[in-house]
């Protein structure tokens, strides 16, 4: 099986990224692995879709650092394939990272992923579903019971009024963003720097304000779902608690948050169950839910990370379980008498 991983750029990939772990697992299971970036597609005059891919050498890797060195090798072989020669395409880019510097690249994965799916490639997550999820507005389509009270606006008076309605404070961030960038807590509408915060965030477009959840001081829980169900291996859930650094609102690991083991209780599983129908409807194969208390703050559908930290904490390598699921989907697609709708196949 040939699996393609679509990323923002090979240079920006890290050895402990979830994408790298999945690519390693695929190689170790005997598959061919190639990497694609936003500029690597060509739609030709005969309507064929070509991909210009970086091809990883056939090898088995024990350490992510060894795999990363192979991926970053300047002499890495590049080949051109017809997209039909790709069995599965994993869309693992973060569109928000290209929003300012390379706006042409923001939608490349979704656009060409859709074309690949039309040509019989198993594309995960489903590009039609990802098209709906280009920013945090997507989260508003999930049941209200799981969401904190939210305002989306570019109007400073609306924001001030919203803050006044929530005496415990409000968390404000860009509607289209990731990684904890430009995330602020506003405790009062009378804060002297409220206008500056609004201006800093609104430069990137709309902002999203959510009622502050006091449980956030304990961090959040990154909880993985696969095929609309909790990702579990041998009774262990793919989850971790992310604890913010002292004096910091953000719990993101690369923002100096720390990873801790977490016990999954019935309340978390109940939240996941509420999310399940919508995730299946949109063909979301692999997602990461960010949970605080009895609410979900975000649904990460493009490139949710944390698998390395979970492996370190639990001793379970979930990337192998994920690749096994991809194998099953490819087998089902090839065995079908006629092509299975990608959106349906993605979440089976």
C-alpha positions in Angstrom: 0.0 0.0 0.0 1.2 3.5 -0.8 0.2 6.2 1.8 0.7 9.9 1.1 0.9 12.4 4.0 0.0 15.9 3.1 1.8 18.6 5.3 2.4 22.3 5.2 6.1 21.7 4.4 8.6 18.9 5.0 11.1 21.4 6.6 8.6 22.3 9.3 7.9 18.7 10.4 9.2 17.6 13.8 10.4 14.2 14.9 7.7 13.8 17.5 4.8 15.1 15.4 1.8 12.8 15.2 2.2 12.7 11.4 5.8 11.4 11.7 4.7 8.7 14.1 1.9 7.5 11.7 4.4 7.6 8.8 6.9 5.5 10.8 4.1 3.0 11.7 3.2 2.7 8.0 6.8 2.0 7.0 7.3 -0.5 9.8 4.1 -2.3 8.6 5.7 -2.6 5.2 3.9 0.2 3.3 5.4 2.8 1.0 5.3 6.3 2.4 5.4 9.6 0.5 5.1 13.2 1.6 3.2 15.9 -0.3 3.1 19.7 0.2 0.6 22.3 -1.2 2.6 22.9 -4.4 2.9 19.2 -5.3 -0.2 18.7 -7.4 -0.7 19.0 -11.2 -4.1 18.7 -12.9 -3.2 17.9 -16.4 -4.9 18.6 -19.7 -6.3 15.1 -19.9 -7.9 15.6 -16.5 -5.5 13.3 -14.8 -4.1 14.4 -11.4 -0.4 14.0 -10.8 1.4 14.3 -7.5 5.1 15.1 -7.1 6.1 13.3 -4.0 9.1 12.9 -1.7 9.5 9.2 -1.2 10.8 7.7 2.0 13.3 4.9 1.7 12.0 1.4 2.6 13.3 0.9 6.1 12.1 0.1 9.6 12.5 2.8 12.2 12.7 2.4 16.0 13.4 6.1 16.9 11.6 9.1 15.6 14.8 11.0 15.3 16.1 8.5 12.8 13.0 8.8 10.7 13.1 12.6 10.9 16.7 12.6 9.7 15.6 10.5 6.7 12.7 12.8 6.0 14.9 15.9 6.1 17.6 14.4 3.9 18.2 16.8 1.0 18.9 13.8 -1.3 15.4 12.4 -0.6 14.1 10.8 -3.8 11.2 12.5 -5.5 8.9 10.8 -7.9 5.8 11.7 -9.9 2.7 9.5 -9.6 -0.7 9.5 -11.0 -3.0 10.0 -8.0 -4.6 6.7 -8.7 -1.3 5.1 -7.6 -1.9 6.5 -4.1 -4.0 4.2 -1.9 -4.6 6.6 1.0 -4.0 10.3 1.4 -3.8 11.6 4.9 -4.5 15.4 5.0 -2.3 16.5 7.9 -1.7 20.2 7.2 -2.7 23.1 9.4 -4.3 25.7 7.0 -4.0 28.5 9.6 -0.1 28.4 9.3 -0.3 29.4 5.6 -3.0 32.0 6.0 -0.7 35.1 6.0 2.5 34.0 4.2 1.0 31.6 1.6 -2.8 32.2 1.2 -2.8 30.2 -2.0 -1.8 27.1 0.0 -4.6 27.3 2.6 -7.2 25.3 0.6 -4.8 23.2 -1.5 -5.3 20.1 0.7 -9.1 20.2 0.6 -9.3 21.1 -3.1 -6.9 18.5 -4.4 -8.0 16.0 -1.7 -11.5 16.2 -3.1 -10.2 15.5 -6.6 -8.2 12.5 -5.3 -11.3 11.1 -3.6 -13.2 11.4 -6.8 -10.5 9.3 -8.4 -10.9 6.5 -5.9 -8.2 7.4 -3.3 -9.1 7.0 0.3 -8.7 10.6 1.7 -8.6 11.1 5.5 -10.1 13.2 7.0 -12.8 13.6 4.3 -12.1 16.8 2.3 -15.7 17.8 2.1 -15.9 17.7 5.9 -12.6 19.6 6.3 -14.0 22.3 3.9 -16.6 23.0 6.6 -14.0 23.1 9.3 -11.5 25.7 8.0 -12.0 27.8 11.1 -13.5 27.5 14.6 -16.9 28.4 13.4 -17.3 24.7 12.6 -17.5 24.0 16.3 -20.8 25.9 16.4 -22.4 23.2 14.4 -22.1 20.7 17.2 -24.8 20.3 19.9 -25.1 23.4 22.2 -24.9 21.2 25.4 -21.2 20.5 24.8 -20.1 24.1 24.0 -19.3 27.0 26.3 -21.3 30.2 25.7 -19.7 31.8 22.6 -19.6 35.1 20.7 -18.1 35.5 17.2 -17.7 39.1 16.1 -15.5 41.9 14.8 -17.5 44.5 16.7 -15.7 45.8 19.9 -19.0 46.9 21.5 -20.4 43.4 21.1 -17.3 42.0 22.7 -17.5 44.5 25.6 -21.1 43.6 26.2 -20.3 39.9 26.2 -17.5 40.4 28.7 -19.9 42.3 31.0 -22.3 39.3 30.9 -19.6 36.9 32.2 -18.2 38.0 35.6 -15.8 35.0 35.7 -14.1 36.3 32.5 -13.9 35.5 28.8 -11.3 33.9 26.7 -10.7 35.5 23.3 -8.8 34.1 20.3 -8.7 34.3 16.5 -11.5 32.5 14.7 -9.0 31.0 12.4 -5.9 30.1 14.3 -4.1 27.3 16.2 -1.4 26.4 18.6 -2.5 28.9 21.3 -1.4 32.0 19.3 -3.1 35.3 20.4 -5.2 33.7 23.1 -6.2 36.2 25.9 -8.3 36.1 29.0 -10.4 39.2 29.7 -11.6 39.5 33.3 -13.5 42.8 33.0 -15.0 45.1 30.3 -13.1 47.9 32.1 -9.7 46.5 31.4 -7.5 49.2 30.1 -6.0 47.1 27.3 -9.2 45.6 26.0 -9.0 47.7 22.9 -5.5 46.6 22.2 -6.4 43.0 22.7 -9.3 43.4 20.2 -7.1 45.1 17.7 -4.3 42.5 18.0 -6.7 39.6 17.3 -9.1 41.3 14.8 -6.1 41.9 12.5 -6.4 38.2 11.6 -10.2 38.5 11.0 -13.1 37.5 13.2 -12.5 36.7 16.8 -14.2 34.1 19.0 -14.9 34.8 22.6 -15.9 32.0 25.0 -17.1 32.2 28.6 -14.1 31.3 30.9 -14.3 27.9 32.5 -12.7 27.9 36.0 -11.7 24.3 35.5 -9.2 25.5 32.8 -6.7 26.2 35.6 -6.2 22.5 35.8 -5.6 22.3 32.0 -7.5 20.6 29.3 -7.9 17.0 28.2 -6.8 16.1 24.6 -9.0 13.2 23.7 -8.7 11.3 20.4 -11.6 10.0 18.4 -11.3 7.6 15.5 -14.2 6.6 13.2 -16.5 8.6 15.5 -15.5 6.6 18.6 -12.9 7.0 21.4 -9.5 5.8 20.2 -8.7 2.8 22.4 -6.1 0.1 22.4 -6.1 -2.7 24.9 -8.4 -0.8 27.2 -6.2 2.4 27.1 -7.6 5.6 25.7 -5.6 7.9 23.5 -5.8 10.9 25.8 -3.7 13.2 28.0 -4.1 16.2 30.2 -2.3 19.3 29.1 -1.4 21.6 32.0 -0.6 25.3 31.4 2.7 26.7 32.6 2.5 28.9 35.7 1.0 32.3 34.7 0.0 31.1 31.3 -3.6 30.6 30.0 -2.6 28.2 27.2 -2.2 24.5 27.8 -0.6 23.8 24.4 2.5 21.6 24.8 4.6 23.8 22.5 3.5 26.8 24.5 5.3 25.3 27.5 2.3 23.4 28.8 3.1 20.0 30.3 1.6 16.6 29.5 0.2 14.4 32.3 -1.6 11.1 32.3 -5.4 11.4 32.7 -8.1 8.9 33.8 -11.0 8.9 31.4 -14.3 8.9 33.3 -17.9 8.5 32.2 -18.4 12.3 31.9 -15.7 12.5 29.2 -17.1 9.5 27.4 -20.6 11.0 27.5 -19.3 14.2 25.8 -17.6 12.1 23.2 -20.9 10.3 22.5 -22.7 13.6 21.9 -20.0 14.5 19.3 -20.1 11.2 17.5 -23.1 11.7 15.1 -21.7 14.9 13.6 -18.1 13.6 13.3 -19.5 10.5 11.4 -21.7 12.7 9.2 -18.8 14.8 8.2 -16.4 11.9 7.5 -14.0 12.8 10.3 -11.7 9.8 10.7 -9.3 11.2 13.3 -9.9 14.2 15.5 -8.7 15.6 18.8 -11.2 17.0 21.3 -10.0 19.6 23.8 -12.1 19.2 27.0 -12.4 21.4 30.0 -14.7 20.3 32.8 -18.0 19.4 31.2 -17.4 21.3 28.0 -15.5 20.9 24.8 -13.4 24.0 23.8 -12.3 22.9 20.3 -12.5 20.1 17.8 -9.1 19.6 16.1 -9.7 18.0 12.7 -6.7 18.9 10.6 -3.6 17.7 12.3 -4.3 17.0 16.0 -1.1 16.2 17.9 -0.2 14.6 21.2 0.3 11.0 20.2 4.0 11.1 21.2 3.2 12.4 24.7 0.5 9.8 25.0 2.9 7.1 24.0 5.4 8.3 26.6 2.8 8.4 29.4 0.9 5.2 28.6 3.4 3.1 26.7 0.9 2.6 23.9 1.7 3.5 20.3 -1.7 4.5 18.9 -0.2 5.3 15.5 0.0 1.6 14.7 -3.7 1.3 15.5 -4.5 4.3 13.3 -2.6 2.8 10.3 -4.4 -0.5 10.7 -7.7 1.4 10.4 -6.4 3.0 7.2 -5.5 -0.4 5.8 -9.0 -1.6 6.5 -10.6 1.3 4.6 -8.3 0.8 1.6 -9.2 -2.9 1.6 -12.9 -2.1 1.7 -12.6 0.4 -1.2 -10.7 -2.1 -3.4 -13.1 -4.9 -2.6 -16.3 -2.9 -3.4 -18.1 -3.5 -6.6 -18.4 0.2 -7.1 -16.6 3.1 -5.3 -17.7 3.8 -1.8 -18.4 7.4 -1.0 -15.3 8.8 0.7 -17.3 10.6 3.4 -18.9 7.3 4.4 -15.7 5.3 4.2 -13.8 7.8 6.2 -15.7 7.2 9.4 -16.6 3.5 9.1 
